[in-house]
Amino acid sequence: MDGLELENDLRLFVYRHFVSAGRVPTIGETALAFKRTTTEIRRVFNTLAEKHVLVLLPESREIWMAMPFSAIPPAFRVVRGESRWWAN
């Protein structure tokens, strides 16, 4: 899997996780899902942040936002049936 393919797969994983679990996947969860090290996943998260796909928390570099989803409660909540998400 090349770098761009991994970026795309990871991006899709993040969105699917947000929708199915109602929360952001952690770096550790993502590493387990992709059978990669946390260092590799952090690198890809940083690359996606540079491309404005993700916004990362400054201290931990965990995901803060993957538009339109937010890991931290803002003023907006999206509700669809039984599912609920924070949105930007």
C-alpha positions in Angstrom: 0.0 0.0 0.0 1.6 3.3 -1.1 1.4 6.5 0.9 -1.5 8.0 -1.0 -3.5 4.8 -0.8 -2.9 4.6 3.0 -3.9 8.3 3.4 -7.2 7.6 1.5 -7.9 4.4 3.4 -7.2 6.1 6.7 -9.4 9.0 5.8 -12.3 6.7 5.0 -11.7 4.8 8.2 -11.9 8.0 10.2 -15.2 9.0 8.7 -16.7 5.6 9.0 -15.6 5.4 12.6 -17.2 8.8 13.3 -20.5 7.6 11.8 -20.6 4.1 13.3 -19.2 4.9 16.8 -20.2 8.5 17.2 -16.7 9.5 18.1 -13.2 9.9 16.7 -10.9 6.9 16.5 -7.7 7.2 18.5 -4.3 6.9 17.1 -4.0 3.5 18.9 -7.3 2.2 17.5 -6.3 3.3 14.0 -2.9 1.6 14.3 -4.5 -1.6 15.4 -7.1 -1.5 12.5 -4.3 -0.9 10.0 -1.7 -3.2 11.6 0.7 -0.2 11.7 2.7 1.4 14.4 1.4 4.5 16.2 4.4 6.4 14.8 3.3 5.5 11.2 -0.3 6.5 12.0 0.8 9.8 13.5 2.8 10.6 10.4 -0.2 10.0 8.2 -2.4 12.0 10.5 0.1 14.9 10.2 0.1 14.6 6.5 -3.7 14.7 6.3 -3.6 17.7 8.6 -1.2 19.5 6.3 -3.6 18.8 3.5 -6.5 20.2 5.6 -8.3 16.9 5.7 -8.0 16.6 9.5 -7.4 19.1 12.3 -5.3 17.7 15.1 -5.2 18.6 18.8 -2.0 20.6 19.4 -0.7 18.6 22.4 -1.7 15.0 21.6 -1.9 15.1 17.8 -5.1 13.1 18.1 -8.0 14.0 15.8 -9.9 17.1 16.7 -11.9 17.5 13.5 -12.6 15.7 10.3 -15.0 18.0 8.6 -17.8 18.2 9.2 -17.3 16.0 12.4 -15.8 17.3 15.6 -14.3 15.2 18.4 -14.9 18.1 20.9 -18.4 19.4 21.5 -19.0 22.7 19.6 -22.3 24.5 19.6 -23.8 22.2 16.9 -25.2 18.7 17.3 -26.4 16.6 14.3 -29.1 14.0 14.9 -30.2 11.4 12.4 -32.5 8.7 13.9 -30.7 7.3 16.9 -27.3 8.6 15.8 -25.8 11.8 17.1 -22.5 13.7 16.1 -20.8 16.9 16.9 -20.5 19.1 13.8 -18.6 22.2 12.7 
